[in-house]
Structures are given as structure tokens and as C-alpha cells.
Amino acid sequence: MKKLLVLVATYLAVWGGIAYLFHTFTNAAAERGRHAIALGEEHGAQLKAPDALPPLEEACKAKLTPGDTGTLAAYVAKTTVKPADDHSWDGVVVGVAHVLRDDLVREGPARFGGTDLQHALLYNANPVDWSRHLTQARLGSPNLGAARYLLVAKYFSLTPPVNEGTDGYTHGRGAFSARVLAFPGGEVLCEGRGDTHMKETVSASGRAATKEEAQAQARENAAKLVPFVFSLSVTTGPLHTLCFVGGAPLCRLTEQWVGG
């Protein structure tokens, strides 16, 4: 009985410690996200129209030191030039999240709300999850703790893709102005303009009784995906322009959504 009580007491003590660390890590990551958004909106409001600026890569090439995938994150500032749908066109932090692998994520303000101790306790009741939960909480999504630069971009024009029937879709594009800040300090390091181009094709599959019907269904499914894929190209495009800062792995992640 004594051993059981000792085991229970040990579990409760460690559980409480893990929950406290999870709470601390999660709120620290959320604060980094809120800080990135605050910097992004402040500097986004100051950006000039693209035609008044040099190319972004040219302006920043000699002023940024390349690192790993988490070195550069982006914030796409709020803009009035956006399609009227439910996709995330602006007001999002874009960067790399480390879970099972490196993934590119875009997160809005709601993602950075933090957590309370009660949730931290309930969420970490299972010891099997402790290591994974602590790792994810410490890194955050995206991992802004590793970011040395924050690219703040604002779109001044967007041309959504247009359905051309059997001929497919026009290639959506957008023009933005951007500046790169030291993060978390906020010092302006460089400023320039850039263009985003949507991928040439959007692929989807279909199932039907005949090959022709399956192909028709695939085209219909692709049509539904086009606005979503375009929104990804818009939010990923600025980061892709300077992806050399994060090296080849970051470029591979961003070029999934951005055309040449």
C-alpha cells in the first residue's frame, strides 16, 4: 500500500510539474506570435506601394545571414485588396512548425491565445504524451523561437485565378511590398517589392464508373480547390521570395504553393 501511495504521489508531483511547464511554454510561444502580429501590423501600415521599391531579394541579399528553416518567418499584414471568401488571405503568421517533420503553417491571431493551468493539467494527464506535448509547446506553431528575422508583407494588388472551363484556370498572382525586421527586436533591416504567382496546375482525383466520368469529377474537385491553393500561394509567396535565408529545406516547403 505504501508503495502505491508513493507512486501516486510521485505521479501527481510530476504531472503538476509537466502541466506547469506546458502552461509556461505554451504561453511563451503565444506571446511570440502576438508580438509578431503587433510588429507586422505596425510596419504593414507603413509600407509604400511596390512600384516605389527595389526588388526584395536584391534589397535584402547582403543584409541577411542564412540559417536553418526556422530563421525566417513572415507576417502577411491586413489589406483591403483580397477576394471575398473565407480563406486566409492576410493577418496570418507564416513559418515552419516541427512535429513529425518540418511543415509550413499559417496561423491567425486565434492561434496565439495561450492556455490556463486547468487546461494544461487535463491535457497532460497521460504520461505517454508528456514528452511530445512539452516539445510542441516549447517550439510553438510556427516555431518563432528560432526566428531571427520577420518578413512583413502587404499586398497592394491581387488577381485571383479565373475558371476558363475545359482550358483550366488563369494563373492568379499578386504584388506586395515588404520589409524584413530583426526578430524579436523589430529593427528594419531591408525593404522591397515582390510578386507572387500561383502554381500552374491544381491536381485532384475523382472516382466514377467510367474513366471519363472520373476525369470530369477530378476536374470538378480541382475547381473547388483553386481558391484555397491560391490563398496558400498568396500567404507563402513573400516567404518564398527570401527562402534562401532558411536554406534549401525552406525553399522546398514554400515552392509547393508558389509558381515560378
C-alpha positions in Angstrom: 0.0 0.0 0.0 2.9 2.4 0.9 4.5 1.8 -2.5 1.2 2.5 -4.3 0.8 5.8 -2.3 4.4 6.7 -3.2 3.8 6.0 -6.8 0.6 8.0 -6.8 2.3 10.9 -5.0 5.2 10.8 -7.5 2.8 10.8 -10.4 0.9 13.8 -9.1 4.0 15.8 -8.4 5.5 15.1 -11.8 2.1 15.7 -13.5 1.8 19.0 -11.8 5.4 19.9 -12.9 4.8 18.9 -16.5 1.5 20.8 -16.6 3.2 23.9 -15.3 6.0 23.7 -17.9 3.4 23.1 -20.6 1.5 26.2 -19.4 4.7 28.3 -19.4 6.0 27.1 -22.8 2.6 27.5 -24.5 2.0 31.0 -23.2 5.6 32.0 -24.1 5.0 30.7 -27.7 1.7 32.5 -27.9 3.3 35.7 -26.7 5.9 35.4 -29.5 3.0 35.1 -32.0 1.2 38.1 -30.6 4.4 40.1 -30.8 4.9 39.1 -34.4 1.4 40.2 -35.3 1.8 43.5 -33.5 5.1 44.2 -35.3 3.5 43.1 -38.6 0.5 45.4 -38.4 2.7 48.3 -37.2 5.1 48.0 -40.1 2.5 46.8 -42.7 0.7 50.2 -42.2 3.9 52.0 -43.2 4.7 50.1 -46.4 4.8 52.0 -49.6 3.3 50.8 -52.9 5.5 48.2 -54.7 6.5 50.4 -57.6 8.4 52.8 -55.3 10.7 50.0 -54.0 13.5 47.8 -55.3 13.1 44.0 -55.7 13.0 42.5 -52.2 15.6 39.8 -52.8 18.1 42.4 -54.2 17.5 44.8 -51.3 18.0 42.1 -48.7 20.5 39.7 -50.1 23.6 41.2 -48.4 21.8 42.2 -45.2 20.5 38.8 -44.0 22.6 35.9 -42.7 21.2 32.5 -43.9 20.4 29.8 -41.3 18.1 26.9 -40.9 14.4 26.6 -41.8 13.2 28.5 -38.7 15.5 31.5 -39.2 12.9 33.4 -41.2 9.1 33.8 -40.5 6.6 36.0 -42.3 3.6 38.0 -41.4 1.1 38.9 -44.2 -0.5 42.2 -43.0 -4.2 43.1 -43.4 -5.1 44.5 -46.7 -8.3 45.6 -48.5 -7.3 44.0 -51.8 -8.4 40.4 -51.3 -11.0 38.1 -52.7 -14.3 37.9 -50.8 -14.2 34.4 -49.4 -13.4 32.5 -46.2 -9.8 31.6 -46.9 -6.9 33.1 -45.0 -5.5 35.9 -47.3 -4.0 38.1 -44.7 -3.5 38.7 -41.0 -1.5 35.4 -40.7 1.9 34.4 -39.4 3.7 32.0 -41.8 6.6 29.8 -40.9 7.8 26.3 -40.1 6.4 24.0 -37.5 8.3 21.0 -36.2 6.0 18.0 -35.4 6.8 14.7 -37.1 8.6 16.6 -39.9 9.0 20.2 -40.9 5.7 21.6 -42.2 4.8 25.1 -43.4 2.0 26.6 -41.4 0.0 29.8 -41.4 -1.7 30.9 -38.2 -4.1 33.7 -37.4 -4.5 35.6 -34.2 -6.8 33.0 -32.6 -3.8 30.5 -32.6 -1.9 32.7 -30.1 -4.4 32.8 -27.2 -2.3 30.9 -24.8 -3.7 28.4 -22.2 -4.6 28.2 -18.5 -3.4 25.8 -15.8 -6.6 23.8 -15.7 -6.4 23.0 -19.4 -2.7 22.2 -19.0 -3.5 19.7 -16.3 -6.3 18.0 -18.2 -4.3 17.9 -21.4 -1.3 16.3 -19.8 -3.0 13.6 -17.6 -1.5 10.8 -19.7 2.3 10.4 -19.1 2.7 8.9 -22.6 2.1 12.3 -24.0 4.4 14.4 -21.8 7.5 14.4 -24.0 5.6 15.2 -27.2 3.4 17.9 -25.6 6.3 19.7 -24.0 8.3 19.7 -27.2 5.4 21.1 -29.2 4.6 23.7 -26.6 8.2 24.9 -26.4 8.5 25.2 -30.2 5.1 26.7 -30.9 3.4 26.7 -34.3 5.2 28.2 -36.2 8.5 28.0 -34.3 9.1 31.7 -33.8 11.6 30.9 -31.0 14.1 30.1 -33.8 13.3 33.1 -35.9 15.9 35.8 -36.2 14.0 37.7 -39.0 10.3 38.6 -39.5 9.3 39.4 -43.1 6.3 41.8 -43.0 4.4 41.8 -46.3 1.4 43.7 -47.5 -0.4 43.1 -50.8 -1.3 46.0 -52.9 -2.9 44.0 -55.8 -4.3 40.5 -56.2 -5.6 38.9 -59.3 -7.4 35.6 -58.4 -7.4 32.7 -60.9 -10.4 32.6 -63.3 -12.1 29.4 -64.4 -11.7 29.0 -68.2 -13.8 25.8 -68.5 -12.0 23.0 -70.2 -8.9 25.1 -70.7 -8.3 25.2 -67.0 -7.6 28.4 -64.9 -5.7 31.6 -65.3 -2.7 31.8 -63.0 -3.5 34.0 -60.1 -0.9 36.5 -58.9 -0.3 39.3 -56.5 2.1 42.2 -55.9 3.3 43.1 -52.4 5.6 45.4 -50.6 7.7 44.0 -47.7 10.3 44.8 -45.1 12.4 42.5 -43.0 12.7 43.1 -39.3 15.1 41.7 -36.8 13.1 39.5 -34.5 12.0 40.0 -31.8 13.7 43.4 -31.6 11.9 44.9 -34.6 14.7 46.9 -36.3 14.2 47.4 -40.0 16.9 45.6 -42.0 15.7 45.9 -45.6 12.7 46.8 -47.7 11.5 45.9 -51.2 8.8 44.7 -53.5 7.8 41.2 -54.7 5.4 39.2 -56.9 3.5 36.0 -56.1 2.4 33.6 -58.8 0.1 30.7 -58.3 1.2 27.2 -59.3 0.3 26.3 -62.9 -1.8 23.3 -62.1 -4.1 22.2 -59.3 -4.5 18.5 -59.1 -7.3 16.4 -57.6 -8.7 12.9 -58.1 -12.1 11.5 -58.9 -14.0 8.2 -58.7 -16.7 7.1 -61.0 -18.0 4.2 -63.1 -16.0 5.2 -66.2 -12.7 6.8 -66.9 -14.4 9.8 -68.5 -16.7 10.4 -65.5 -13.7 10.1 -63.1 -11.8 12.7 -65.1 -14.8 15.0 -65.1 -15.1 14.6 -61.3 -11.4 15.2 -60.8 -11.7 18.5 -62.8 -14.7 19.5 -60.6 -12.8 18.7 -57.4 -9.8 20.7 -58.7 -12.0 23.7 -59.3 -13.2 23.6 -55.7 -9.5 23.6 -54.6 -8.4 26.5 -56.7 -9.3 29.4 -54.3 -7.7 27.5 -51.4 -4.5 26.9 -53.3 -4.4 30.5 -54.4 -4.7 31.6 -50.8 -1.8 29.4 -49.9 0.3 30.9 -52.7 -0.6 34.4 -51.5 0.4 33.8 -47.9 3.5 31.7 -48.9 4.8 34.0 -51.7 6.6 36.6 -49.6 8.4 33.9 -47.6 9.4 32.1 -50.8 11.0 35.3 -52.2 13.6 35.2 -49.4 13.6 31.4 -48.7 17.4 31.4 -49.2 17.6 32.7 -45.6 16.2 29.3 -44.4 18.2 27.3 -46.9 17.1 24.6 -49.4 14.6 22.9 -47.0 12.6 26.2 -46.6 12.6 26.7 -50.3 11.3 23.2 -50.9 8.5 23.8 -48.4 7.4 27.2 -49.9 7.7 26.2 -53.6 4.9 23.6 -53.1 2.5 26.5 -53.4 4.3 29.2 -55.4 4.8 29.1 -59.1 7.9 30.2 -61.0 
